[in-house]
Amino acid sequence: MKIKRTQQDAVHQREERHVRTQADRLLADPRARQMVRRFASTWLGLDATTLHPAIETIDKNKTKFAYDTPGLRDAMRQETESLYEHAFFEKNGSFKALLTSTDAYVNGPLATLYGVKGGPTSADQYAWVTLDPAQRAGIFTRAGFLASEASADYQSPVHRGVFIMRNTLCQNLPPPPPNVDNTPPIPNGSTQLRSVRSLLDAKTAGGSCQSCHGMINPIGFTLENYDAMGAWQTQENGAVDGTPYTVDVDAKATLKAADLIGPVQGGVELSSLLANSDDARTCVIQKWFEKALARTASDDDKCLMADLQSQLKANDDLKGLVIALASSDAALFIKEPAQ
């Protein structure tokens, strides 16, 4: 039996090496880049679903955002997909680069939104540029995500916080109560209730709300410097009964979600925390597991998931993660059903 197991192990190792070689070859094919781009758009919710419109058709206030054009919407998708592709192939598969890079692939309208000087000037011209590191770091500080997770008029801390909780940290959140008022809060006559943040705090202050919003809101608040189109803002402007007002943006929050704990100032610091988060790494492994194996991980996959977590923490390599998944026992063998 010992000899037989040794022979089986040798065969298994040869099969695994062969699959890894072929997986590496396939990822070198140009068509693999399109697969990675589609993964990015699906993961970040840029495609239309039964619950969410595509980035190209999401509603925005045409008066407030008169610069919004089809060319800008196209650029939001292009940049998001290109950044994931860039991190995956040109940055050695770096998960940290995906979440902290200041590289951006922009056209003229998106360069204008980002305040880039000397970049492309037309909607048809694209180029890689470097964004202001004090304002942008990685994919969650880019217009594609920020505009998708916002209302027609204002940024939405809830939408942004929920997305990161569910899709970047893989934390389960219960659905909101059936009678919840999920309309965006509207500024009123009180001078204390003008900013999006103050209005949301007031609306979710109840004890039953705080069980979820106590985790969701702070994440969203760190992204308050980005308006409903993803443009940088240090102040919010609005009007009550025809009287204009201006309030300063507050993007500081104390996080208490998954392994994101403690005070954070703004989206750049949030991105850095996510880039070094064990829970974020585990979550991206789960997302690629589901993509590669077309199923969710089960209890039988715990050892594999733990190994992949250790590998990703050590080598920061999403491309290596995909190859490891393709050559894993979970991909190579079918478990016999229990008798």
Phi and psi restraints in degrees (value plus and minus 20) as a CYANA .aco file:
   2 LYS   PHI     -85.0   -45.0
   2 LYS   PSI     -61.4   -21.4
   3 ILE   PHI     -84.8   -44.8
   3 ILE   PSI     -61.8   -21.8
   4 LYS   PHI     -82.2   -42.2
   4 LYS   PSI     -63.6   -23.6
   5 ARG   PHI     -83.8   -43.8
   5 ARG   PSI     -58.8   -18.8
   6 THR   PHI     -84.3   -44.3
   6 THR   PSI     -61.7   -21.7
   7 GLN   PHI     -84.0   -44.0
   7 GLN   PSI     -62.7   -22.7
   8 GLN   PHI     -82.8   -42.8
   8 GLN   PSI     -61.0   -21.0
   9 ASP   PHI     -82.8   -42.8
   9 ASP   PSI     -60.6   -20.6
  10 ALA   PHI     -84.2   -44.2
  10 ALA   PSI     -62.7   -22.7
  11 VAL   PHI     -83.2   -43.2
  11 VAL   PSI     -63.5   -23.5
  12 HIS   PHI     -79.7   -39.7
  12 HIS   PSI     -64.6   -24.6
  13 GLN   PHI     -84.8   -44.8
  13 GLN   PSI     -58.5   -18.5
  14 ARG   PHI     -84.8   -44.8
  14 ARG   PSI     -62.0   -22.0
  15 GLU   PHI     -83.1   -43.1
  15 GLU   PSI     -62.8   -22.8
  16 GLU   PHI     -83.4   -43.4
  16 GLU   PSI     -63.9   -23.9
  17 ARG   PHI     -82.4   -42.4
  17 ARG   PSI     -59.9   -19.9
  18 HIS   PHI     -83.8   -43.8
  18 HIS   PSI     -64.7   -24.7
  19 VAL   PHI     -85.0   -45.0
  19 VAL   PSI     -61.6   -21.6
  20 ARG   PHI     -80.7   -40.7
  20 ARG   PSI     -60.5   -20.5
  21 THR   PHI     -83.1   -43.1
  21 THR   PSI     -63.5   -23.5
  22 GLN   PHI     -90.2   -50.2
  22 GLN   PSI     -57.0   -17.0
  23 ALA   PHI     -83.7   -43.7
  23 ALA   PSI     -61.3   -21.3
  24 ASP   PHI     -84.2   -44.2
  24 ASP   PSI     -59.6   -19.6
  25 ARG   PHI     -83.7   -43.7
  25 ARG   PSI     -63.4   -23.4
  26 LEU   PHI     -86.1   -46.1
  26 LEU   PSI     -56.7   -16.7
  27 LEU   PHI     -89.9   -49.9
  27 LEU   PSI     -38.9     1.1
  28 ALA   PHI    -101.2   -61.2
  28 ALA   PSI     -32.8     7.2
  29 ASP   PHI     -92.2   -52.2
  29 ASP   PSI     117.9   157.9
  30 PRO   PHI     -75.2   -35.2
  30 PRO   PSI     -47.8    -7.8
  31 ARG   PHI     -87.2   -47.2
  31 ARG   PSI     -42.0    -2.0
  32 ALA   PHI     -85.5   -45.5
  32 ALA   PSI     -49.4    -9.4
  33 ARG   PHI     -84.0   -44.0
  33 ARG   PSI     -58.1   -18.1
  34 GLN   PHI     -87.3   -47.3
  34 GLN   PSI     -55.4   -15.4
  35 MET   PHI     -81.6   -41.6
  35 MET   PSI     -64.2   -24.2
  36 VAL   PHI     -85.5   -45.5
  36 VAL   PSI     -59.5   -19.5
  37 ARG   PHI     -84.6   -44.6
  37 ARG   PSI     -60.1   -20.1
  38 ARG   PHI     -86.8   -46.8
  38 ARG   PSI     -57.0   -17.0
  39 PHE   PHI     -79.2   -39.2
  39 PHE   PSI     -64.0   -24.0
  40 ALA   PHI     -81.7   -41.7
  40 ALA   PSI     -67.0   -27.0
  41 SER   PHI     -85.8   -45.8
  41 SER   PSI     -58.9   -18.9
  42 THR   PHI     -87.4   -47.4
  42 THR   PSI     -66.0   -26.0
  43 TRP   PHI     -81.0   -41.0
  43 TRP   PSI     -61.6   -21.6
  44 LEU   PHI    -109.2   -69.2
  44 LEU   PSI     -15.3    24.7
  45 GLY   PHI      50.8    90.8
  45 GLY   PSI      11.0    51.0
  46 LEU   PHI    -103.1   -63.1
  46 LEU   PSI     -34.5     5.5
  47 ASP   PHI    -111.9   -71.9
  47 ASP   PSI     136.4   176.4
  48 ALA   PHI     -92.9   -52.9
  48 ALA   PSI     117.0   157.0
  49 THR   PHI    -151.6  -111.6
  49 THR   PSI    -199.2  -159.2
  50 THR   PHI     -88.1   -48.1
  50 THR   PSI     -36.4     3.6
  51 LEU   PHI    -130.4   -90.4
  51 LEU   PSI     -29.0    11.0
  52 HIS   PHI    -172.4  -132.4
  52 HIS   PSI     112.6   152.6
  53 PRO   PHI     -95.1   -55.1
  53 PRO   PSI     143.3   183.3
  54 ALA   PHI     -90.2   -50.2
  54 ALA   PSI     138.0   178.0
  55 ILE   PHI     -76.6   -36.6
  55 ILE   PSI     -51.3   -11.3
  56 GLU   PHI     -91.3   -51.3
  56 GLU   PSI     -41.6    -1.6
  57 THR   PHI    -139.1   -99.1
  57 THR   PSI     -17.7    22.3
  58 ILE   PHI     -82.8   -42.8
  58 ILE   PSI     119.0   159.0
  59 ASP   PHI     -96.3   -56.3
  59 ASP   PSI     113.1   153.1
  60 LYS   PHI    -155.0  -115.0
  60 LYS   PSI     132.0   172.0
  61 ASN   PHI     -87.4   -47.4
  61 ASN   PSI      91.1   131.1
  62 LYS   PHI     -90.1   -50.1
  62 LYS   PSI     -44.2    -4.2
  63 THR   PHI     -97.8   -57.8
  63 THR   PSI     -65.6   -25.6
  64 LYS   PHI     -89.7   -49.7
  64 LYS   PSI     -55.9   -15.9
  65 PHE   PHI    -138.7   -98.7
  65 PHE   PSI      45.2    85.2
  66 ALA   PHI     -83.9   -43.9
  66 ALA   PSI     -40.6    -0.6
  67 TYR   PHI     -99.2   -59.2
  67 TYR   PSI     -27.0    13.0
  68 ASP   PHI     -86.5   -46.5
  68 ASP   PSI     107.8   147.8
  69 THR   PHI    -160.0  -120.0
  69 THR   PSI     142.2   182.2
  70 PRO   PHI     -76.7   -36.7
  70 PRO   PSI     -54.9   -14.9
  71 GLY   PHI     -84.1   -44.1
  71 GLY   PSI     -55.6   -15.6
  72 LEU   PHI     -89.5   -49.5
  72 LEU   PSI     -62.1   -22.1
  73 ARG   PHI     -83.3   -43.3
  73 ARG   PSI     -62.2   -22.2
  74 ASP   PHI     -78.4   -38.4
  74 ASP   PSI     -61.4   -21.4
  75 ALA   PHI     -86.3   -46.3
  75 ALA   PSI     -54.7   -14.7
  76 MET   PHI     -80.7   -40.7
  76 MET   PSI     -64.8   -24.8
  77 ARG   PHI     -86.7   -46.7
  77 ARG   PSI     -66.4   -26.4
  78 GLN   PHI     -77.6   -37.6
  78 GLN   PSI     -64.0   -24.0
  79 GLU   PHI     -85.3   -45.3
  79 GLU   PSI     -64.0   -24.0
  80 THR   PHI     -80.3   -40.3
  80 THR   PSI     -70.3   -30.3
  81 GLU   PHI     -85.3   -45.3
  81 GLU   PSI     -59.1   -19.1
  82 SER   PHI     -88.0   -48.0
  82 SER   PSI     -56.4   -16.4
  83 LEU   PHI     -86.2   -46.2
  83 LEU   PSI     -61.6   -21.6
  84 TYR   PHI     -85.1   -45.1
  84 TYR   PSI     -65.3   -25.3
  85 GLU   PHI     -79.3   -39.3
  85 GLU   PSI     -62.7   -22.7
  86 HIS   PHI     -82.3   -42.3
  86 HIS   PSI     -66.0   -26.0
  87 ALA   PHI     -86.0   -46.0
  87 ALA   PSI     -59.3   -19.3
  88 PHE   PHI     -89.4   -49.4
  88 PHE   PSI     -63.0   -23.0
  89 PHE   PHI    -124.1   -84.1
  89 PHE   PSI     -60.9   -20.9
  90 GLU   PHI    -114.6   -74.6
  90 GLU   PSI     -38.4     1.6
  91 LYS   PHI    -130.0   -90.0
  91 LYS   PSI      11.0    51.0
  92 ASN   PHI      37.8    77.8
  92 ASN   PSI      13.4    53.4
  93 GLY   PHI      50.9    90.9
  93 GLY   PSI       0.9    40.9
  94 SER   PHI     -89.0   -49.0
  94 SER   PSI      96.7   136.7
  95 PHE   PHI     -85.5   -45.5
  95 PHE   PSI     -58.3   -18.3
  96 LYS   PHI     -85.9   -45.9
  96 LYS   PSI     -57.7   -17.7
  97 ALA   PHI     -84.1   -44.1
  97 ALA   PSI     -59.2   -19.2
  98 LEU   PHI     -77.9   -37.9
  98 LEU   PSI     -56.4   -16.4
  99 LEU   PHI    -116.3   -76.3
  99 LEU   PSI     -28.5    11.5
 100 THR   PHI    -152.4  -112.4
 100 THR   PSI     -27.0    13.0
 101 SER   PHI     -84.7   -44.7
 101 SER   PSI     126.2   166.2
 102 THR   PHI    -120.9   -80.9
 102 THR   PSI     -16.3    23.7
 103 ASP   PHI     -89.7   -49.7
 103 ASP   PSI     119.3   159.3
 104 ALA   PHI    -166.2  -126.2
 104 ALA   PSI     116.5   156.5
 105 TYR   PHI    -121.9   -81.9
 105 TYR   PSI      85.6   125.6
 106 VAL   PHI    -148.4  -108.4
 106 VAL   PSI     136.7   176.7
 107 ASN   PHI    -125.8   -85.8
 107 ASN   PSI    -192.2  -152.2
 108 GLY   PHI     -78.6   -38.6
 108 GLY   PSI     -72.4   -32.4
 109 PRO   PHI     -80.3   -40.3
 109 PRO   PSI     -60.1   -20.1
 110 LEU   PHI     -93.5   -53.5
 110 LEU   PSI     -54.5   -14.5
 111 ALA   PHI     -80.5   -40.5
 111 ALA   PSI     -59.9   -19.9
 112 THR   PHI     -84.8   -44.8
 112 THR   PSI     -63.8   -23.8
 113 LEU   PHI     -80.0   -40.0
 113 LEU   PSI     -58.7   -18.7
 114 TYR   PHI    -102.4   -62.4
 114 TYR   PSI     -27.0    13.0
 115 GLY   PHI      52.9    92.9
 115 GLY   PSI       7.7    47.7
 116 VAL   PHI     -96.9   -56.9
 116 VAL   PSI     110.8   150.8
 117 LYS   PHI    -119.2   -79.2
 117 LYS   PSI     116.2   156.2
 118 GLY   PHI      56.6    96.6
 118 GLY   PSI      -4.2    35.8
 119 GLY   PHI    -112.1   -72.1
 119 GLY   PSI    -184.6  -144.6
 120 PRO   PHI     -78.9   -38.9
 120 PRO   PSI     134.2   174.2
 121 THR   PHI    -139.4   -99.4
 121 THR   PSI     -30.5     9.5
 122 SER   PHI    -141.9  -101.9
 122 SER   PSI     144.0   184.0
 123 ALA   PHI     -89.7   -49.7
 123 ALA   PSI     -42.6    -2.6
 124 ASP   PHI    -110.7   -70.7
 124 ASP   PSI     -29.2    10.8
 125 GLN   PHI    -123.5   -83.5
 125 GLN   PSI     105.2   145.2
 126 TYR   PHI    -139.8   -99.8
 126 TYR   PSI     129.5   169.5
 127 ALA   PHI    -179.4  -139.4
 127 ALA   PSI     135.6   175.6
 128 TRP   PHI    -100.7   -60.7
 128 TRP   PSI     112.4   152.4
 129 VAL   PHI    -153.5  -113.5
 129 VAL   PSI     151.0   191.0
 130 THR   PHI    -130.4   -90.4
 130 THR   PSI     107.0   147.0
 131 LEU   PHI    -108.6   -68.6
 131 LEU   PSI     142.1   182.1
 132 ASP   PHI     -82.5   -42.5
 132 ASP   PSI      95.8   135.8
 133 PRO   PHI     -87.3   -47.3
 133 PRO   PSI     -33.9     6.1
 134 ALA   PHI     -99.5   -59.5
 134 ALA   PSI     -35.5     4.5
 135 GLN   PHI    -135.0   -95.0
 135 GLN   PSI     -50.6   -10.6
 136 ARG   PHI    -151.0  -111.0
 136 ARG   PSI     118.1   158.1
 137 ALA   PHI    -176.3  -136.3
 137 ALA   PSI      81.3   121.3
 138 GLY   PHI      61.2   101.2
 138 GLY   PSI    -196.2  -156.2
 139 ILE   PHI     -90.8   -50.8
 139 ILE   PSI     -44.2    -4.2
 140 PHE   PHI    -107.0   -67.0
 140 PHE   PSI     -17.2    22.8
 141 THR   PHI    -132.8   -92.8
 141 THR   PSI      -0.4    39.6
 142 ARG   PHI    -128.2   -88.2
 142 ARG   PSI     136.0   176.0
 143 ALA   PHI     -82.4   -42.4
 143 ALA   PSI     -53.6   -13.6
 144 GLY   PHI     -76.6   -36.6
 144 GLY   PSI     -72.6   -32.6
 145 PHE   PHI     -88.7   -48.7
 145 PHE   PSI     -66.7   -26.7
 146 LEU   PHI     -85.1   -45.1
 146 LEU   PSI     -59.1   -19.1
 147 ALA   PHI     -93.9   -53.9
 147 ALA   PSI     -54.7   -14.7
 148 SER   PHI     -84.9   -44.9
 148 SER   PSI     -59.3   -19.3
 149 GLU   PHI    -120.4   -80.4
 149 GLU   PSI      41.0    81.0
 150 ALA   PHI    -176.6  -136.6
 150 ALA   PSI     144.7   184.7
 151 SER   PHI    -105.0   -65.0
 151 SER   PSI    -195.0  -155.0
 152 ALA   PHI     -88.9   -48.9
 152 ALA   PSI     -45.4    -5.4
 153 ASP   PHI    -134.5   -94.5
 153 ASP   PSI     -56.4   -16.4
 154 TYR   PHI    -155.3  -115.3
 154 TYR   PSI     141.7   181.7
 155 GLN   PHI     -82.4   -42.4
 155 GLN   PSI     134.2   174.2
 156 SER   PHI    -143.5  -103.5
 156 SER   PSI      79.2   119.2
 157 PRO   PHI     -78.3   -38.3
 157 PRO   PSI     -53.7   -13.7
 158 VAL   PHI     -88.3   -48.3
 158 VAL   PSI     -71.1   -31.1
 159 HIS   PHI     -79.3   -39.3
 159 HIS   PSI     -64.1   -24.1
 160 ARG   PHI     -87.6   -47.6
 160 ARG   PSI     -63.1   -23.1
 161 GLY   PHI     -85.5   -45.5
 161 GLY   PSI     -61.9   -21.9
 162 VAL   PHI     -82.9   -42.9
 162 VAL   PSI     -63.2   -23.2
 163 PHE   PHI     -79.5   -39.5
 163 PHE   PSI     -68.4   -28.4
 164 ILE   PHI     -86.0   -46.0
 164 ILE   PSI     -58.8   -18.8
 165 MET   PHI     -80.0   -40.0
 165 MET   PSI     -67.8   -27.8
 166 ARG   PHI    -102.0   -62.0
 166 ARG   PSI     -59.2   -19.2
 167 ASN   PHI    -126.7   -86.7
 167 ASN   PSI     -33.2     6.8
 168 THR   PHI    -134.0   -94.0
 168 THR   PSI     -47.9    -7.9
 169 LEU   PHI    -130.8   -90.8
 169 LEU   PSI     -27.5    12.5
 170 CYS   PHI      34.0    74.0
 170 CYS   PSI      22.1    62.1
 171 GLN   PHI    -114.9   -74.9
 171 GLN   PSI     112.9   152.9
 172 ASN   PHI     -95.2   -55.2
 172 ASN   PSI     110.8   150.8
 173 LEU   PHI    -144.3  -104.3
 173 LEU   PSI     112.5   152.5
 174 PRO   PHI     -89.2   -49.2
 174 PRO   PSI     134.4   174.4
 175 PRO   PHI     -84.8   -44.8
 175 PRO   PSI     133.3   173.3
 176 PRO   PHI     -84.3   -44.3
 176 PRO   PSI     135.0   175.0
 177 PRO   PHI     -75.5   -35.5
 177 PRO   PSI     128.8   168.8
 178 PRO   PHI     -82.4   -42.4
 178 PRO   PSI     -43.1    -3.1
 179 ASN   PHI    -120.5   -80.5
 179 ASN   PSI      -6.5    33.5
 180 VAL   PHI     -89.9   -49.9
 180 VAL   PSI     123.8   163.8
 181 ASP   PHI    -109.5   -69.5
 181 ASP   PSI      82.6   122.6
 182 ASN   PHI    -122.6   -82.6
 182 ASN   PSI      -0.4    39.6
 183 THR   PHI     -94.6   -54.6
 183 THR   PSI     125.8   165.8
 184 PRO   PHI     -80.4   -40.4
 184 PRO   PSI     115.8   155.8
 185 PRO   PHI     -84.9   -44.9
 185 PRO   PSI     124.5   164.5
 186 ILE   PHI    -134.0   -94.0
 186 ILE   PSI     111.6   151.6
 187 PRO   PHI     -75.7   -35.7
 187 PRO   PSI     123.6   163.6
 188 ASN   PHI    -148.2  -108.2
 188 ASN   PSI    -186.0  -146.0
 189 GLY   PHI     -88.5   -48.5
 189 GLY   PSI     -39.7     0.3
 190 SER   PHI     -92.0   -52.0
 190 SER   PSI     108.9   148.9
 191 THR   PHI     -89.5   -49.5
 191 THR   PSI     -33.8     6.2
 192 GLN   PHI    -106.0   -66.0
 192 GLN   PSI     -31.4     8.6
 193 LEU   PHI    -141.9  -101.9
 193 LEU   PSI      50.4    90.4
 194 ARG   PHI    -139.5   -99.5
 194 ARG   PSI     -63.6   -23.6
 195 SER   PHI     -95.3   -55.3
 195 SER   PSI     135.2   175.2
 196 VAL   PHI     -76.9   -36.9
 196 VAL   PSI     -61.4   -21.4
 197 ARG   PHI     -83.0   -43.0
 197 ARG   PSI     -67.2   -27.2
 198 SER   PHI     -85.3   -45.3
 198 SER   PSI     -57.9   -17.9
 199 LEU   PHI     -85.8   -45.8
 199 LEU   PSI     -62.5   -22.5
 200 LEU   PHI     -88.0   -48.0
 200 LEU   PSI     -60.3   -20.3
 201 ASP   PHI     -77.2   -37.2
 201 ASP   PSI     -64.8   -24.8
 202 ALA   PHI     -85.8   -45.8
 202 ALA   PSI     -57.2   -17.2
 203 LYS   PHI     -94.3   -54.3
 203 LYS   PSI     -48.5    -8.5
 204 THR   PHI    -132.2   -92.2
 204 THR   PSI       2.4    42.4
 205 ALA   PHI     -95.1   -55.1
 205 ALA   PSI     -38.8     1.2
 206 GLY   PHI     -82.3   -42.3
 206 GLY   PSI     131.7   171.7
 207 GLY   PHI     -77.4   -37.4
 207 GLY   PSI     -62.5   -22.5
 208 SER   PHI     -87.4   -47.4
 208 SER   PSI     -51.0   -11.0
 209 CYS   PHI     -91.1   -51.1
 209 CYS   PSI     -56.4   -16.4
 210 GLN   PHI     -89.6   -49.6
 210 GLN   PSI     -38.4     1.6
 211 SER   PHI     -79.2   -39.2
 211 SER   PSI     -52.7   -12.7
 212 CYS   PHI    -125.5   -85.5
 212 CYS   PSI     -66.0   -26.0
 213 HIS   PHI     -88.5   -48.5
 213 HIS   PSI     -41.4    -1.4
 214 GLY   PHI     -83.2   -43.2
 214 GLY   PSI     -44.2    -4.2
 215 MET   PHI    -116.2   -76.2
 215 MET   PSI     -59.0   -19.0
 216 ILE   PHI     -91.6   -51.6
 216 ILE   PSI     -73.0   -33.0
 217 ASN   PHI     -76.4   -36.4
 217 ASN   PSI     -67.1   -27.1
 218 PRO   PHI     -79.4   -39.4
 218 PRO   PSI     -57.7   -17.7
 219 ILE   PHI     -81.4   -41.4
 219 ILE   PSI     -67.5   -27.5
 220 GLY   PHI     -83.5   -43.5
 220 GLY   PSI     -55.1   -15.1
 221 PHE   PHI     -84.5   -44.5
 221 PHE   PSI     -49.6    -9.6
 222 THR   PHI     -87.6   -47.6
 222 THR   PSI     -33.0     7.0
 223 LEU   PHI    -126.6   -86.6
 223 LEU   PSI      -0.4    39.6
 224 GLU   PHI     -89.5   -49.5
 224 GLU   PSI     -36.1     3.9
 225 ASN   PHI     -95.5   -55.5
 225 ASN   PSI     -18.8    21.2
 226 TYR   PHI    -138.6   -98.6
 226 TYR   PSI     101.6   141.6
 227 ASP   PHI     -97.6   -57.6
 227 ASP   PSI    -188.8  -148.8
 228 ALA   PHI     -87.0   -47.0
 228 ALA   PSI     -34.3     5.7
 229 MET   PHI    -124.4   -84.4
 229 MET   PSI     -23.0    17.0
 230 GLY   PHI      71.2   111.2
 230 GLY   PSI     -13.9    26.1
 231 ALA   PHI     -96.5   -56.5
 231 ALA   PSI     130.4   170.4
 232 TRP   PHI     -91.2   -51.2
 232 TRP   PSI     116.9   156.9
 233 GLN   PHI    -162.9  -122.9
 233 GLN   PSI     121.3   161.3
 234 THR   PHI    -130.1   -90.1
 234 THR   PSI     -30.8     9.2
 235 GLN   PHI    -159.4  -119.4
 235 GLN   PSI     132.0   172.0
 236 GLU   PHI    -126.1   -86.1
 236 GLU   PSI     116.5   156.5
 237 ASN   PHI    -135.6   -95.6
 237 ASN   PSI     120.4   160.4
 238 GLY   PHI    -180.0  -140.0
 238 GLY   PSI    -189.4  -149.4
 239 ALA   PHI    -169.4  -129.4
 239 ALA   PSI     124.2   164.2
 240 VAL   PHI    -143.6  -103.6
 240 VAL   PSI      99.2   139.2
 241 ASP   PHI      33.3    73.3
 241 ASP   PSI      19.6    59.6
 242 GLY   PHI      63.9   103.9
 242 GLY   PSI     -24.5    15.5
 243 THR   PHI    -118.2   -78.2
 243 THR   PSI      98.5   138.5
 244 PRO   PHI     -92.2   -52.2
 244 PRO   PSI     134.0   174.0
 245 TYR   PHI    -165.6  -125.6
 245 TYR   PSI     141.4   181.4
 246 THR   PHI    -156.5  -116.5
 246 THR   PSI     113.7   153.7
 247 VAL   PHI    -150.7  -110.7
 247 VAL   PSI     126.8   166.8
 248 ASP   PHI     -94.1   -54.1
 248 ASP   PSI     125.4   165.4
 249 VAL   PHI    -100.7   -60.7
 249 VAL   PSI     117.8   157.8
 250 ASP   PHI    -137.8   -97.8
 250 ASP   PSI      89.0   129.0
 251 ALA   PHI    -130.6   -90.6
 251 ALA   PSI       2.1    42.1
 252 LYS   PHI    -119.2   -79.2
 252 LYS   PSI     116.9   156.9
 253 ALA   PHI    -173.0  -133.0
 253 ALA   PSI     139.6   179.6
 254 THR   PHI    -126.0   -86.0
 254 THR   PSI      93.9   133.9
 255 LEU   PHI    -104.5   -64.5
 255 LEU   PSI     126.5   166.5
 256 LYS   PHI    -171.9  -131.9
 256 LYS   PSI      38.0    78.0
 257 ALA   PHI    -153.0  -113.0
 257 ALA   PSI     105.3   145.3
 258 ALA   PHI      32.4    72.4
 258 ALA   PSI    -148.7  -108.7
 259 ASP   PHI    -118.9   -78.9
 259 ASP   PSI      -2.5    37.5
 260 LEU   PHI    -113.7   -73.7
 260 LEU   PSI      80.1   120.1
 261 ILE   PHI    -149.2  -109.2
 261 ILE   PSI     111.3   151.3
 262 GLY   PHI      94.9   134.9
 262 GLY   PSI     157.4   197.4
 263 PRO   PHI     -92.9   -52.9
 263 PRO   PSI     121.2   161.2
 264 VAL   PHI    -159.3  -119.3
 264 VAL   PSI     118.2   158.2
 265 GLN   PHI    -133.7   -93.7
 265 GLN   PSI      80.4   120.4
 266 GLY   PHI      63.1   103.1
 266 GLY   PSI     154.3   194.3
 267 GLY   PHI     -89.5   -49.5
 267 GLY   PSI     -50.5   -10.5
 268 VAL   PHI     -85.8   -45.8
 268 VAL   PSI     -64.6   -24.6
 269 GLU   PHI     -87.2   -47.2
 269 GLU   PSI     -58.5   -18.5
 270 LEU   PHI     -79.2   -39.2
 270 LEU   PSI     -64.8   -24.8
 271 SER   PHI     -82.0   -42.0
 271 SER   PSI     -59.5   -19.5
 272 SER   PHI     -84.4   -44.4
 272 SER   PSI     -61.3   -21.3
 273 LEU   PHI     -82.0   -42.0
 273 LEU   PSI     -64.6   -24.6
 274 LEU   PHI     -83.1   -43.1
 274 LEU   PSI     -58.2   -18.2
 275 ALA   PHI     -83.7   -43.7
 275 ALA   PSI     -45.3    -5.3
 276 ASN   PHI    -130.0   -90.0
 276 ASN   PSI      -7.9    32.1
 277 SER   PHI    -105.4   -65.4
 277 SER   PSI     107.6   147.6
 278 ASP   PHI     -82.6   -42.6
 278 ASP   PSI     -59.1   -19.1
 279 ASP   PHI     -87.1   -47.1
 279 ASP   PSI     -56.1   -16.1
 280 ALA   PHI     -87.3   -47.3
 280 ALA   PSI     -59.0   -19.0
 281 ARG   PHI     -84.1   -44.1
 281 ARG   PSI     -64.6   -24.6
 282 THR   PHI     -79.4   -39.4
 282 THR   PSI     -58.2   -18.2
 283 CYS   PHI     -88.6   -48.6
 283 CYS   PSI     -63.2   -23.2
 284 VAL   PHI     -86.6   -46.6
 284 VAL   PSI     -52.1   -12.1
 285 ILE   PHI     -83.4   -43.4
 285 ILE   PSI     -63.8   -23.8
 286 GLN   PHI     -80.8   -40.8
 286 GLN   PSI     -61.3   -21.3
 287 LYS   PHI     -84.6   -44.6
 287 LYS   PSI     -62.9   -22.9
 288 TRP   PHI     -93.0   -53.0
 288 TRP   PSI     -51.7   -11.7
 289 PHE   PHI     -78.4   -38.4
 289 PHE   PSI     -68.0   -28.0
 290 GLU   PHI     -84.4   -44.4
 290 GLU   PSI     -56.0   -16.0
 291 LYS   PHI     -89.0   -49.0
 291 LYS   PSI     -64.7   -24.7
 292 ALA   PHI     -95.9   -55.9
 292 ALA   PSI     -57.8   -17.8
 293 LEU   PHI    -128.8   -88.8
 293 LEU   PSI     -22.9    17.1
 294 ALA   PHI      37.6    77.6
 294 ALA   PSI      15.4    55.4
 295 ARG   PHI    -180.2  -140.2
 295 ARG   PSI     145.8   185.8
 296 THR   PHI    -106.2   -66.2
 296 THR   PSI     135.2   175.2
 297 ALA   PHI     -90.0   -50.0
 297 ALA   PSI     123.6   163.6
 298 SER   PHI    -135.0   -95.0
 298 SER   PSI    -198.5  -158.5
 299 ASP   PHI     -80.5   -40.5
 299 ASP   PSI     -49.9    -9.9
 300 ASP   PHI     -87.9   -47.9
 300 ASP   PSI     -34.9     5.1
 301 ASP   PHI    -118.4   -78.4
 301 ASP   PSI     -12.6    27.4
 302 LYS   PHI     -79.5   -39.5
 302 LYS   PSI     -62.3   -22.3
 303 CYS   PHI     -85.8   -45.8
 303 CYS   PSI     -62.3   -22.3
 304 LEU   PHI     -81.4   -41.4
 304 LEU   PSI     -65.8   -25.8
 305 MET   PHI     -83.1   -43.1
 305 MET   PSI     -58.6   -18.6
 306 ALA   PHI     -85.3   -45.3
 306 ALA   PSI     -61.3   -21.3
 307 ASP   PHI     -83.5   -43.5
 307 ASP   PSI     -63.4   -23.4
 308 LEU   PHI     -85.6   -45.6
 308 LEU   PSI     -57.3   -17.3
 309 GLN   PHI     -82.0   -42.0
 309 GLN   PSI     -65.4   -25.4
 310 SER   PHI     -82.7   -42.7
 310 SER   PSI     -62.1   -22.1
 311 GLN   PHI     -84.7   -44.7
 311 GLN   PSI     -65.8   -25.8
 312 LEU   PHI     -86.7   -46.7
 312 LEU   PSI     -56.1   -16.1
 313 LYS   PHI     -86.0   -46.0
 313 LYS   PSI     -54.6   -14.6
 314 ALA   PHI    -100.4   -60.4
 314 ALA   PSI     -60.9   -20.9
 315 ASN   PHI    -130.9   -90.9
 315 ASN   PSI     -29.3    10.7
 316 ASP   PHI      30.7    70.7
 316 ASP   PSI      30.4    70.4
 317 ASP   PHI    -152.3  -112.3
 317 ASP   PSI      79.8   119.8
 318 LEU   PHI     -87.4   -47.4
 318 LEU   PSI     -56.7   -16.7
 319 LYS   PHI     -83.2   -43.2
 319 LYS   PSI     -63.6   -23.6
 320 GLY   PHI     -82.5   -42.5
 320 GLY   PSI     -53.8   -13.8
 321 LEU   PHI     -81.1   -41.1
 321 LEU   PSI     -65.9   -25.9
 322 VAL   PHI     -83.3   -43.3
 322 VAL   PSI     -61.5   -21.5
 323 ILE   PHI     -85.0   -45.0
 323 ILE   PSI     -60.8   -20.8
 324 ALA   PHI     -83.5   -43.5
 324 ALA   PSI     -59.3   -19.3
 325 LEU   PHI     -84.6   -44.6
 325 LEU   PSI     -64.1   -24.1
 326 ALA   PHI     -84.4   -44.4
 326 ALA   PSI     -49.4    -9.4
 327 SER   PHI    -122.0   -82.0
 327 SER   PSI     -10.5    29.5
 328 SER   PHI     -99.6   -59.6
 328 SER   PSI     140.6   180.6
 329 ASP   PHI     -78.4   -38.4
 329 ASP   PSI     -54.3   -14.3
 330 ALA   PHI     -81.5   -41.5
 330 ALA   PSI     -50.7   -10.7
 331 ALA   PHI    -109.6   -69.6
 331 ALA   PSI     -49.5    -9.5
 332 LEU   PHI    -109.8   -69.8
 332 LEU   PSI     -42.9    -2.9
 333 PHE   PHI    -147.6  -107.6
 333 PHE   PSI     126.8   166.8
 334 ILE   PHI    -122.9   -82.9
 334 ILE   PSI     105.2   145.2
 335 LYS   PHI     -95.8   -55.8
 335 LYS   PSI     112.1   152.1
 336 GLU   PHI     -89.4   -49.4
 336 GLU   PSI     119.3   159.3
 337 PRO   PHI     -86.1   -46.1
 337 PRO   PSI     129.4   169.4
 338 ALA   PHI     -82.7   -42.7
 338 ALA   PSI     117.6   157.6
